């Protein structure tokens, strides 16, 4: 029994000082992964004075402690959301600049070879827009997200290409999984009785084929 468990037992039996609070048990395996927010740093029940006043709620009330952790978690989520919105704005600025440069270049350049490269770049950006827009749509926002890239038929075509590529990747992954399962197949794992039955069926088939061959030879002769 750990020291914390012994202290808890003394508190429950009424043998501990008034307002005594047992410290939390420390899991030995997790000792080297403790964070600054871990309860090991709380001085619950470790005061040396004889003060019998009620301890603060943040120290002794588990509901208050849970609420404090909830508030801290909410603050961290708000901070992360603010950071994501900042990155979203940067991402949109970069994409709109790239998109406008490609469109302007296609209008000004007449060389067919360069036009082809610009068209391919335009398709790549359109597919990238589909992927990014889908990811950004999960962020909470007060108003619907405005378009910041391709529109109309070009947008529909890009979405179709992205979805087709995703389906092809899933099919290839399934084929690879099936191939791996086949390669990992081991005849030693088969049931012995099943193997004997399969061998017996093979022997019967061979015998039946031999009989047919002999009958054919007999009639021919």
C-alpha positions in Angstrom: 0.0 0.0 0.0 1.4 3.4 -1.0 1.8 6.3 1.5 -1.1 8.2 -0.1 -3.4 5.2 0.3 -2.4 4.8 3.9 -3.1 8.5 4.5 -6.5 8.1 2.8 -7.3 5.2 5.0 -6.4 7.2 8.2 -8.6 10.1 7.1 -11.5 7.8 6.4 -11.1 6.1 9.8 -11.0 9.5 11.6 -7.4 9.1 12.8 -6.0 12.1 10.8 -6.0 15.8 11.8 -9.0 17.9 10.9 -9.2 19.0 7.3 -6.4 16.6 6.3 -6.4 15.9 2.6 -4.4 12.9 1.2 -2.1 13.7 -1.7 -2.7 12.0 -5.0 -1.0 8.7 -5.8 2.0 9.0 -8.2 2.1 6.4 -11.0 5.8 5.4 -11.1 5.7 4.6 -14.8 4.5 8.1 -15.6 7.1 9.8 -13.3 9.3 11.1 -16.1 6.4 12.4 -18.2 4.9 14.8 -15.6 3.8 18.1 -16.8 3.7 21.5 -15.0 0.0 21.1 -14.5 0.3 17.7 -12.9 -1.2 17.3 -9.4 2.2 16.2 -8.0 3.0 19.9 -7.6 0.0 20.6 -5.4 0.7 20.7 -1.7 -2.5 19.1 -0.7 -2.3 17.8 2.9 1.4 18.6 3.2 1.2 21.9 5.3 3.4 21.9 8.4 1.4 24.4 10.4 -1.5 23.6 12.8 -3.9 26.0 11.1 -7.4 24.4 11.3 -9.1 26.8 9.0 -10.9 25.5 5.9 -8.5 25.0 3.0 -9.4 27.0 -0.2 -11.8 25.3 -2.6 -9.3 25.2 -5.4 -7.2 23.0 -3.1 -9.8 20.6 -1.6 -12.9 20.7 -3.7 -12.7 18.4 -6.7 -15.5 20.1 -8.5 -13.8 23.4 -8.3 -10.5 21.9 -9.5 -12.3 20.2 -12.4 -13.9 23.6 -13.3 -10.5 25.3 -13.2 -9.1 22.7 -15.6 -12.1 23.1 -17.8 -11.6 26.9 -18.0 -7.9 26.4 -18.8 -8.7 24.0 -21.5 -11.3 26.4 -23.0 -8.7 29.2 -23.0 -6.3 26.9 -24.8 -8.9 26.1 -27.4 -9.7 29.8 -27.9 -6.0 30.5 -28.3 -5.7 27.7 -30.8 -8.7 28.9 -32.8 -7.2 32.4 -33.0 -4.0 30.9 -34.3 -5.9 28.8 -36.9 -7.8 31.8 -38.1 -4.5 33.7 -38.5 -3.1 30.9 -40.6 -6.3 30.7 -42.6 -5.9 34.3 -43.5 -2.3 33.8 -44.5 -3.2 30.8 -46.6 -5.9 32.6 -48.5 -3.6 35.6 -49.2 -1.0 33.3 -50.6 -3.5 31.4 -52.8 -5.2 34.5 -54.1 -1.9 36.0 -55.1 -0.8 32.8 -56.9 -4.1 32.5 -58.6 -4.1 36.1 -59.8 -0.5 35.8 -61.1 -1.4 32.7 -63.1 -4.5 34.3 -64.6 -2.7 37.5 -65.5 0.2 35.6 -67.0 -2.2 33.5 -69.2 -3.7 36.8 -70.6 -0.3 38.4 -71.3 1.8 35.5 -72.6 1.3 34.1 -76.1 3.9 31.4 -76.2 2.1 28.1 -76.4 4.6 26.1 -74.4 4.4 28.6 -71.5 0.6 28.7 -71.9 0.5 24.9 -71.4 2.6 25.1 -68.2 0.4 27.9 -66.9 -2.7 25.9 -67.6 -1.3 22.9 -65.7 -0.4 25.2 -62.8 -3.9 26.5 -62.9 -5.3 23.0 -62.6 -3.0 22.2 -59.7 -4.1 25.3 -57.9 -7.7 24.5 -58.5 -7.3 21.0 -57.0 -5.4 22.5 -54.1 -8.2 24.9 -53.5 -10.7 22.1 -53.2 -8.6 20.3 -50.6 -7.9 23.4 -48.5 -11.5 24.7 -48.7 -12.8 21.4 -47.4 -10.4 21.5 -44.5 -11.1 25.1 -43.7 -14.9 24.5 -43.8 -14.6 22.7 -40.4 -13.5 25.9 -38.6 -16.3 27.7 -36.7 -17.2 31.0 -38.2 -20.0 33.6 -37.9 -20.6 33.9 -41.6 -20.4 31.5 -44.5 -16.9 31.2 -46.0 -16.6 33.3 -49.2 -15.0 31.9 -52.4 -11.4 32.9 -52.8 -10.3 30.9 -55.8 -11.8 29.2 -58.9 -15.5 29.4 -59.6 -18.2 27.9 -61.9 -17.4 24.9 -64.2 -13.7 25.1 -63.3 -14.5 24.6 -59.6 -16.8 21.7 -60.4 -14.1 20.0 -62.6 -11.5 20.4 -59.9 -13.7 18.9 -57.3 -14.5 15.9 -59.6 -10.8 15.3 -60.2 -9.9 15.4 -56.5 -12.7 13.0 -55.6 -11.7 10.7 -58.4 -8.1 10.7 -57.2 -9.3 9.9 -53.6 -11.4 7.0 -54.8 -8.4 5.6 -56.8 -6.1 5.9 -53.8 -8.6 4.0 -51.6 -8.9 1.2 -54.3 -5.1 0.9 -54.5 -4.8 0.8 -50.7 -7.5 -2.0 -50.6 -5.6 -3.9 -53.3 -2.3 -3.6 -51.4 -4.0 -4.8 -48.2 -5.4 -7.8 -50.0 -2.0 -8.5 -51.5 -0.3 -8.3 -48.1 -2.8 -10.6 -46.6 -2.2 -13.1 -49.4 1.6 -12.9 -49.0 1.3 -13.4 -45.2 -0.7 -16.5 -45.7 0.9 -19.5 -44.1 -0.1 -23.1 -44.9 1.0 -24.1 -41.5 -1.8 -22.1 -40.0 -4.4 -24.3 -41.8 -6.3 -26.9 -39.9 -4.7 -30.4 -40.3 -8.1 -32.0 -40.9 -9.0 -29.5 -43.6 -5.7 -30.2 -45.4 -6.3 -33.9 -45.3 -9.8 -33.5 -46.7 -8.5 -31.3 -49.5 -5.9 -33.9 -50.4 -8.5 -36.6 -50.4 -10.7 -34.6 -52.8 -7.7 -34.1 -55.1 -7.0 -37.8 -55.1 -10.7 -38.6 -55.9 -10.6 -36.1 -58.8 -7.4 -37.6 -60.2 -8.9 -41.1 -59.9 -12.1 -40.0 -61.6 -10.1 -38.4 -64.5 -8.0 -41.6 -64.9 -11.1 -43.7 -65.1 -12.5 -41.5 -67.8 -9.2 -41.7 -69.8 -9.2 -45.5 -69.5 -12.8 -45.7 -70.6 -12.1 -43.6 -73.6 -9.1 -45.7 -74.5 -11.3 -48.8 -74.1 -13.9 -47.6 -76.5 -11.3 -46.4 -79.0 -9.6 -49.7 -78.9 
